[in-house]
Amino acid sequence: MYSLQFSPATIYLNQSLKNNGVKIRKATLKDFKELYKLGLKTTELKVNFSEPFMEAEEFRRRILDKNHIFLLAEKNKKIIGFICANTLD
């Protein structure tokens, strides 16, 4: 099990995001399709020109895996970004 600790700067950033209508929350499988589509459109995440940034099944597993923290940002109920981190790294 992991625990998150927040610095004053993180708390300020979170408040600033809320003031701009951005909500940060944990991703769920219901979000998979929209998140994956966003990942495919993000050229910085691609492995190379012919491969997507990650296979769909691997991406789906990371949403469910307890060793990953998978958060998304949404504004006006539309996903605008995401972050995924492995807690074992």
Backbone bond lengths (Angstrom), bond angles and torsions (degrees), N, CA, C in turn:
res aa  C-N    CA-C-N  psi(-1)  N-CA   C-N-CA  omega(-1)  CA-C   N-CA-C  phi
1 M - - - 1.444 - - 1.523 109.44 -
2 Y 1.281 117.79 143.40 1.451 122.70 179.53 1.525 109.81 -117.56
3 S 1.296 115.43 159.49 1.460 119.29 175.53 1.519 108.00 -130.24
4 L 1.296 115.61 146.19 1.450 121.21 179.37 1.517 109.32 -100.55
5 Q 1.308 115.94 135.48 1.459 120.79 175.21 1.517 106.97 -119.50
6 F 1.317 115.54 135.34 1.455 120.55 -176.03 1.516 111.19 -113.22
7 S 1.316 115.84 133.28 1.460 121.66 176.35 1.527 108.71 -85.36
8 P 1.325 118.19 165.69 1.467 120.30 175.67 1.525 112.47 -57.05
9 A 1.349 117.56 -34.72 1.465 120.32 178.45 1.520 111.31 -65.57
10 T 1.329 117.45 -38.94 1.460 121.53 178.30 1.520 110.24 -65.43
11 I 1.316 116.20 -43.31 1.468 120.07 179.41 1.523 110.00 -63.03
12 Y 1.335 117.57 -41.45 1.468 121.41 178.03 1.529 110.22 -62.30
13 L 1.330 117.58 -44.80 1.459 121.71 179.84 1.518 110.32 -61.23
14 N 1.333 116.90 -44.58 1.454 120.54 179.49 1.527 110.55 -60.83
15 Q 1.325 118.13 -42.29 1.457 121.46 178.75 1.524 110.22 -65.07
16 S 1.331 116.28 -39.99 1.456 120.84 178.53 1.533 111.04 -62.69
17 L 1.338 116.60 -41.73 1.460 120.55 177.45 1.513 111.03 -63.20
18 K 1.327 116.83 -43.16 1.466 120.52 178.53 1.515 110.78 -60.52
19 N 1.329 116.18 -40.77 1.468 119.98 180.00 1.521 112.08 -64.02
20 N 1.331 116.90 -24.17 1.460 121.89 177.94 1.524 112.41 -96.22
21 G 1.313 117.06 9.45 1.460 121.06 177.40 1.514 114.68 81.82
22 V 1.333 118.54 13.22 1.456 122.06 179.96 1.523 108.66 -96.72
23 K 1.310 115.46 130.81 1.466 121.65 179.13 1.527 108.34 -114.56
24 I 1.331 116.68 133.12 1.461 122.64 175.54 1.520 107.54 -105.13
25 R 1.325 116.72 129.54 1.463 120.02 178.76 1.519 109.88 -149.62
26 K 1.320 114.42 166.23 1.457 121.20 177.54 1.537 109.18 -70.96
27 A 1.318 116.04 136.89 1.465 121.20 178.10 1.524 110.09 -74.55
28 T 1.322 116.32 149.08 1.461 122.71 175.68 1.530 108.48 -127.13
29 L 1.319 115.64 169.84 1.468 118.90 177.97 1.524 112.20 -61.31
30 K 1.315 117.64 -26.93 1.469 120.41 176.71 1.525 111.17 -61.37
31 D 1.332 116.68 -25.40 1.461 121.92 -179.04 1.525 112.79 -87.32
32 F 1.329 117.16 -10.39 1.468 121.68 -170.96 1.521 113.45 -49.85
33 K 1.308 118.13 -53.41 1.461 121.55 -173.20 1.534 111.46 -59.21
34 E 1.322 116.27 -46.49 1.461 120.11 -179.12 1.537 111.36 -69.28
35 L 1.339 117.03 -39.70 1.459 120.67 178.05 1.527 111.27 -63.74
36 Y 1.323 116.26 -45.31 1.467 120.04 -178.16 1.524 110.57 -64.26
37 K 1.306 116.63 -40.52 1.458 120.87 178.09 1.536 110.11 -61.15
38 L 1.327 116.46 -41.89 1.462 120.93 177.34 1.531 110.83 -63.83
39 G 1.317 116.82 -42.45 1.457 120.96 177.72 1.522 112.61 -61.39
40 L 1.323 116.59 -40.86 1.462 120.72 179.03 1.526 111.84 -64.89
41 K 1.324 117.02 -32.00 1.473 121.44 -179.23 1.532 112.51 -81.33
42 T 1.319 117.71 -12.31 1.465 121.59 -176.28 1.522 108.79 -90.82
43 T 1.320 116.97 101.28 1.464 121.15 -173.94 1.529 112.71 -61.30
44 E 1.322 118.78 -29.88 1.455 121.30 -179.67 1.531 112.77 -66.00
45 L 1.318 117.67 -17.07 1.464 121.43 -178.84 1.523 113.29 -95.43
46 K 1.312 117.77 -6.11 1.466 120.14 -178.42 1.523 111.39 -71.98
47 V 1.335 115.26 144.17 1.461 121.63 177.61 1.523 109.27 -70.93
48 N 1.331 116.19 -47.98 1.459 122.72 175.28 1.526 107.82 -156.86
49 F 1.332 117.74 -172.62 1.461 120.31 -174.68 1.519 114.30 -66.95
50 S 1.321 117.08 -24.82 1.463 119.15 -175.13 1.528 114.18 -104.18
51 E 1.340 117.81 -11.02 1.464 120.30 -177.65 1.524 111.34 -115.39
52 P 1.344 115.64 143.57 1.463 117.63 174.15 1.524 110.29 -67.14
53 F 1.282 116.38 168.14 1.460 120.50 -178.29 1.514 112.43 -62.91
54 M 1.313 117.50 -26.01 1.462 122.11 -178.25 1.530 107.55 -166.02
55 E 1.299 116.29 146.60 1.464 119.61 175.58 1.526 109.01 -66.77
56 A 1.316 116.24 147.40 1.465 121.69 -175.70 1.529 112.22 -58.60
57 E 1.317 117.20 -42.20 1.470 119.88 -177.37 1.526 111.61 -67.44
58 E 1.315 116.73 -38.63 1.464 120.09 177.46 1.537 110.32 -64.55
59 F 1.314 115.87 -42.13 1.467 121.41 177.92 1.529 110.35 -60.54
60 R 1.331 116.35 -45.15 1.472 121.82 179.11 1.534 110.76 -61.41
61 R 1.324 116.82 -42.83 1.472 120.92 179.58 1.523 111.61 -61.27
62 R 1.309 117.15 -37.32 1.466 120.03 -179.58 1.525 112.03 -65.58
63 I 1.292 117.57 -31.76 1.466 120.44 176.59 1.520 109.75 -63.66
64 L 1.323 117.16 -37.70 1.464 122.21 -176.22 1.521 114.31 -89.21
65 D 1.322 117.55 -24.56 1.466 122.87 -172.65 1.528 112.04 -66.37
66 K 1.322 116.12 128.43 1.471 121.13 -179.52 1.522 112.24 -69.90
67 N 1.331 117.67 -14.98 1.459 120.89 177.63 1.530 112.59 -89.24
68 H 1.319 116.71 4.49 1.460 121.55 177.89 1.525 109.64 -120.69
69 I 1.311 114.40 143.58 1.464 120.98 169.60 1.517 104.79 -105.86
70 F 1.326 116.65 120.66 1.452 121.06 -176.75 1.528 107.25 -125.93
71 L 1.314 114.81 106.02 1.460 120.77 -177.88 1.522 109.63 -114.07
72 L 1.320 115.67 153.05 1.451 120.45 175.60 1.514 109.77 -130.57
73 A 1.321 114.32 158.29 1.463 121.76 175.16 1.519 107.04 -114.14
74 E 1.330 115.86 135.27 1.457 118.79 176.89 1.519 110.19 -135.73
75 K 1.302 114.07 148.16 1.458 121.83 177.90 1.517 106.92 -134.81
76 N 1.318 115.17 129.54 1.475 120.21 -176.81 1.529 111.32 53.66
77 K 1.337 115.63 40.25 1.467 124.47 178.14 1.522 113.58 64.38
78 K 1.347 117.33 18.20 1.463 122.05 176.58 1.523 108.28 -115.23
79 I 1.336 116.76 131.66 1.458 121.32 179.26 1.526 108.84 -70.83
80 I 1.348 115.35 126.27 1.460 120.28 -178.03 1.529 112.62 -116.74
81 G 1.338 117.43 -5.52 1.457 120.13 178.95 1.514 110.95 -179.29
82 F 1.334 115.52 167.72 1.457 120.16 177.63 1.517 110.03 -154.04
83 I 1.313 114.79 163.58 1.463 122.28 174.44 1.527 107.66 -144.23
84 C 1.309 115.65 141.80 1.462 121.65 178.26 1.518 108.04 -134.79
85 A 1.319 115.82 131.49 1.468 120.53 179.87 1.518 109.28 -136.96
86 N 1.327 115.30 143.04 1.455 121.81 176.19 1.528 108.14 -90.05
87 T 1.313 117.10 126.22 1.465 121.19 -177.89 1.519 112.43 -73.75
88 L 1.331 118.41 -12.00 1.461 121.61 -179.37 1.527 112.54 -90.90
89 D 1.308 117.94 -11.69 1.479 121.26 179.75 1.506 110.72 -79.21
